[in-house]
Amino acid sequence: MPIRTASLSHQLQKNGARLHLARAIRAHSKGAQQPPSEQEQALLDERRALKEARAARQAQALQPKAKAVKIVKEAKPPKAPKAPKAAKEPKPAKAAKSAKDNKPSRADKTAQKAENLEAAKKATKKSAKT
C-alpha cells in the first residue's frame, strides 16, 4: 500500500528530529570529528529515501490525470403517438341559482320574528266576548 504524501512530510519531520538528536549525542560524547554511528547512518539513509519518495510523488502530481470516459447513452426509439380522444358533448346548462336568493336576509329574519311575536301575543289574549 502506498504511503500518503501528507504522511511523508510528517515522517521526514520525525526523522529529522531523531537525526538531530543522534548528531547532538555523538558530538557531545565523542566529539564532532568522529564518523557517524550506525544508527545515525541508518537515519540518514531513511531521510534520503523519504526525500526521494516525496520528490517522485510531487513529480507524479504534475503529470496530467487520466480523465474518465464519457458514457454515451443510446437513443431510445420514439414512442408511437396516442390516438386522439373523441370530443365530449357539452353538458346542458343548469339554471343558475345564487345562494343569496334562497337565504333570507337579516332584516327579513328580524321582521319575521317580530310578526311571530305579535301573532303569539294576540293568540294568547282572550277576547272579552268569549
Phi, psi and chi 1 to 4 in degrees:
 res  aa     phi    psi   chi1   chi2   chi3   chi4
   1 MET       -  130.5 -176.2  170.3  159.9      -
   2 PRO   -71.2  152.3   23.7  -32.0      -      -
   3 ILE   -84.3  136.7  -59.3  171.0      -      -
   4 ARG   -70.4  149.9  -69.4 -178.8   24.6 -138.2
   5 THR   -61.7  -39.8  -54.0      -      -      -
   6 ALA   -62.6  -37.1      -      -      -      -
   7 SER   -75.0  -24.0   64.5      -      -      -
   8 LEU   -64.2  -43.6  -82.2  179.6      -      -
   9 SER   -66.7  -35.8   61.8      -      -      -
  10 HIS   -67.5  -40.9 -172.8   66.0      -      -
  11 GLN   -64.5  -39.3  -74.0  179.1   13.2      -
  12 LEU   -61.6  -41.3  -93.0  169.1      -      -
  13 GLN   -64.4  -45.5 -174.1  178.6    5.1      -
  14 LYS   -64.8  -40.3  -72.0 -174.8  -10.1 -174.0
  15 ASN   -63.5  -41.4  178.4  -83.3      -      -
  16 GLY   -63.0  -38.1      -      -      -      -
  17 ALA   -67.4  -42.2      -      -      -      -
  18 ARG   -65.8  -39.5  -72.0 -166.6  -51.8 -106.7
  19 LEU   -65.5  -42.2 -178.0   60.3      -      -
  20 HIS   -62.3  -42.0  177.4   72.8      -      -
  21 LEU   -63.9  -43.3 -177.4   64.0      -      -
  22 ALA   -63.1  -40.5      -      -      -      -
  23 ARG   -67.0  -39.7  -77.0 -178.5  177.5  169.3
  24 ALA   -65.7  -40.7      -      -      -      -
  25 ILE   -63.9  -44.1  -70.3  172.1      -      -
  26 ARG   -63.7  -42.9  176.7  176.1   55.5   95.6
  27 ALA   -67.5  -34.4      -      -      -      -
  28 HIS   -75.5  -40.9 -177.5   67.3      -      -
  29 SER   -86.7  -47.5   64.1      -      -      -
  30 LYS  -103.8  -22.5  -62.3  179.1 -176.3  176.2
  31 GLY   110.0  154.5      -      -      -      -
  32 ALA   -72.0  -20.1      -      -      -      -
  33 GLN   -81.6  -11.8  -56.5  -59.1  -33.2      -
  34 GLN   -74.1  151.0  -62.3  -63.6  -37.2      -
  35 PRO   -67.7  156.3   21.9  -29.4      -      -
  36 PRO   -67.9  148.7   18.8  -26.1      -      -
  37 SER   -76.7  173.5   65.7      -      -      -
  38 GLU   -62.8  -40.6  -68.8  178.6   14.6      -
  39 GLN   -63.4  -43.7  178.9 -170.2    5.7      -
  40 GLU   -66.4  -39.0 -170.1  177.9  -19.2      -
  41 GLN   -65.5  -40.4 -168.0   62.5   39.9      -
  42 ALA   -63.1  -40.6      -      -      -      -
  43 LEU   -65.2  -37.8  -73.3  171.3      -      -
  44 LEU   -64.5  -43.4  -81.4  170.0      -      -
  45 ASP   -64.1  -42.1  -67.3  -20.3      -      -
  46 GLU   -63.5  -40.7 -178.7 -176.2   -5.8      -
  47 ARG   -64.4  -41.1 -173.4  168.3 -177.4   80.7
  48 ARG   -63.1  -42.9 -171.0  175.8  -53.7  111.0
  49 ALA   -64.9  -40.3      -      -      -      -
  50 LEU   -64.5  -40.5  -74.4  171.4      -      -
  51 LYS   -66.4  -38.8  -76.6 -173.4  175.6 -176.7
  52 GLU   -65.3  -42.5  -72.2  173.0    0.6      -
  53 ALA   -63.0  -40.1      -      -      -      -
  54 ARG   -64.5  -43.0 -178.0 -179.6   62.8 -178.0
  55 ALA   -64.4  -39.2      -      -      -      -
  56 ALA   -65.1  -41.3      -      -      -      -
  57 ARG   -66.1  -39.1  -71.9 -176.9 -179.2  -81.1
  58 GLN   -67.1  -37.2  -72.5  174.7  -10.9      -
  59 ALA   -67.8  -38.0      -      -      -      -
  60 GLN   -67.7  -33.3 -176.4 -177.0    5.6      -
  61 ALA   -67.3  -26.1      -      -      -      -
  62 LEU   -79.2  -17.3  -65.0  176.7      -      -
  63 GLN   -69.2  150.3  -62.0  -63.4  -37.5      -
  64 PRO   -66.7  141.6   19.9  -28.4      -      -
  65 LYS   -83.7  150.6  -55.5  -77.4 -171.6  -92.1
  66 ALA   -74.1  128.9      -      -      -      -
  67 LYS   -91.1  148.8  -65.5 -170.2  177.6 -177.7
  68 ALA   -70.2  144.1      -      -      -      -
  69 VAL   -75.4  132.8  178.5      -      -      -
  70 LYS   -74.7  134.7  -69.2 -174.4  179.0  180.0
  71 ILE   -84.4  125.7  -61.4  173.3      -      -
  72 VAL   -95.9  119.9  179.2      -      -      -
  73 LYS   -87.3  141.1  -65.3 -176.0  179.3  179.2
  74 GLU   -80.1  140.1  -65.3  179.7   15.5      -
  75 ALA   -73.8  134.5      -      -      -      -
  76 LYS   -78.9  146.6  -65.8 -177.9  179.9  177.9
  77 PRO   -66.7  144.1   21.2  -29.6      -      -
  78 PRO   -66.5  146.3   21.6  -29.8      -      -
  79 LYS   -76.9  151.0  -66.6 -177.1  178.8  178.7
  80 ALA   -71.1  138.7      -      -      -      -
  81 PRO   -67.8  146.8   22.3  -29.9      -      -
  82 LYS   -79.1  153.3  -66.0 -177.0  179.5  178.8
  83 ALA   -70.5  140.9      -      -      -      -
  84 PRO   -67.8  144.9   22.2  -30.1      -      -
  85 LYS   -80.0  150.7  -66.0 -176.3  178.6  179.6
  86 ALA   -73.1  145.0      -      -      -      -
  87 ALA   -72.2  138.5      -      -      -      -
  88 LYS   -83.6  150.4  -67.2 -176.2  179.1  179.5
  89 GLU   -77.5  140.9  -65.6  179.9   13.9      -
  90 PRO   -68.3  144.2   21.7  -29.5      -      -
  91 LYS   -76.8  149.9  -66.2 -177.1  179.1  179.6
  92 PRO   -67.9  142.5   20.0  -28.9      -      -
  93 ALA   -73.3  135.1      -      -      -      -
  94 LYS   -90.2  157.7  -66.8 -176.5  179.0  178.6
  95 ALA   -69.1  131.0      -      -      -      -
  96 ALA   -75.9  123.8      -      -      -      -
  97 LYS  -115.4  130.8  -68.1 -176.8 -179.8  178.7
  98 SER   -99.5  150.7   65.1      -      -      -
  99 ALA   -68.4  -25.7      -      -      -      -
 100 LYS   -73.0  -28.6  -68.4 -175.3  178.3 -178.8
 101 ASP   -67.6  -38.3  -67.2  -18.4      -      -
 102 ASN   -79.9  -24.8  -63.3  -22.2      -      -
 103 LYS  -100.6  125.3 -169.8  173.8  178.3 -177.1
 104 PRO   -71.8  149.8   22.8  -29.8      -      -
 105 SER   -77.6  173.8   66.2      -      -      -
 106 ARG   -67.6  -39.7 -177.0  173.8  178.8 -173.5
 107 ALA   -62.2  -41.0      -      -      -      -
 108 ASP   -63.6  -39.5  -68.0  -19.2      -      -
 109 LYS   -64.0  -46.3  -74.1 -177.8 -173.9  178.2
 110 THR   -66.2  -36.2   53.4      -      -      -
 111 ALA   -64.9  -41.5      -      -      -      -
 112 GLN   -64.5  -40.2 -177.1   66.2   34.5      -
 113 LYS   -62.3  -43.9 -100.2 -170.9 -177.2  178.2
 114 ALA   -62.6  -42.6      -      -      -      -
 115 GLU   -62.6  -41.6  -72.3  174.3   14.4      -
 116 ASN   -63.8  -41.2  -71.0  -14.4      -      -
 117 LEU   -63.4  -43.2  -79.5  174.5      -      -
 118 GLU   -62.2  -43.3  -71.7  -67.9  -37.3      -
 119 ALA   -64.4  -38.1      -      -      -      -
 120 ALA   -67.2  -39.5      -      -      -      -
 121 LYS   -65.3  -42.5  -76.4 -178.0 -174.5  178.1
 122 LYS   -69.1  -32.8  -72.0 -178.4 -178.6  178.2
 123 ALA   -73.2  -34.5      -      -      -      -
 124 THR   -78.3  -24.0   55.3      -      -      -
 125 LYS   -72.6  136.7  -70.8 -175.4 -177.1  177.6
 126 LYS   -93.5  139.9  -66.5 -175.5 -179.4  178.8
 127 SER   -75.8  153.8   61.9      -      -      -
 128 ALA   -71.9  -23.2      -      -      -      -
 129 LYS   -73.6  -29.9  -63.6  179.2 -177.9  178.1
 130 THR   -91.6      -   56.7      -      -      -
